[in-house]
Amino acid sequence: MTWSAPPPPQRPPRRHDNTAIWVVAALAVVLVLVRIHHIEVFYVLMFLALLPSVILHEVSHGVVALAFGDDTAKRAGRLTLNPVRHIDPFGSVILPALLALSVGYAFGWAKPVPVSVNRLRHPRNDNVAVALVGPAVNVGLAVLFALAYRFLVPAVDKFPPVLDQATWVQFVYAAGYVNVILAVFNLIPLPPLDGSAVVERFLPAHLLPGYYRIRPFTMFIPLLVVILFPSALAHLFDPALDWWSRLLV
C-alpha cells in the first residue's frame, strides 16, 4: 500500500521504541505457544516470512516513486530494510498472528510508504506503476521460493506433508505461500490496496475530486472483507495458490 502525503520534514522524529516492544512481545507469545504445542511451527514460519515480504513490498513502492521523481519516501527514511521503520503493530504483527492461528493463512501490511503523487513526473500513469510494483515484488518472491523448493528439496523429501518436513523446507514453502497471498490481496481493487490505483487511473477526470474525498473513509473496507467474507477471499486465493503449487514439482 501507499499513501499520498505532503513532503515530510528533513529530520522526522524517531519514535520506534513502542514498535520494537510490540514485535518482541508478539514473538515471545508465539514462541511460548509453540513450546507448549498450541500451534504448529509452520504457522510461526509463515508469520516470520511475512515480515520481510511486506517490508520489501513497501520499499519497492518508494524506490519506484523515487525513480519517477518523488523523493518523499527517501526523505522520510523509508528506503531502508530496517524493519522497525516499516512495521505497523496491528497490520504487521497482531493481525497476521491471529490469522495464522485461526484460519491457517496470514497476510498483513507494513506502514504505507508516503508517496506524493503530484511530484511524480506523470502522476496518473506513474502512480499505477508505483502501486503495482508492490504486488509484482511479491509475485517474484513467490516464484523464487517455489523454484528454490523445486530444485533444492530432494524429491524424496517432498512426499511427506509440509508440516512433517524439515524446518528449512517448511520455511521455503511458507515464504512462497505468504507472498502469493500478499500479491493477490493487494491486487483487490479497493482503497487503500494497490489494485485500486488501476481503477483510479481509468476514472474520468471529473469524478476524481469526489473519489479523493471519499477515499480516506474506505480504509476499513478490506479489513471488513477479511472478517465478514473469508470464503470470498478463498475464491481469490485458491486459483493463485493452485498455479503456484505447480511450480513446486
Summary of the structure (lengths in Angstrom):
residues: 249
radius of gyration: 18.8
end to end distance: 32.1
largest distance: 60.4
contacts: 770
relative contact order: 0.13
helix: 69%
strand: 2%
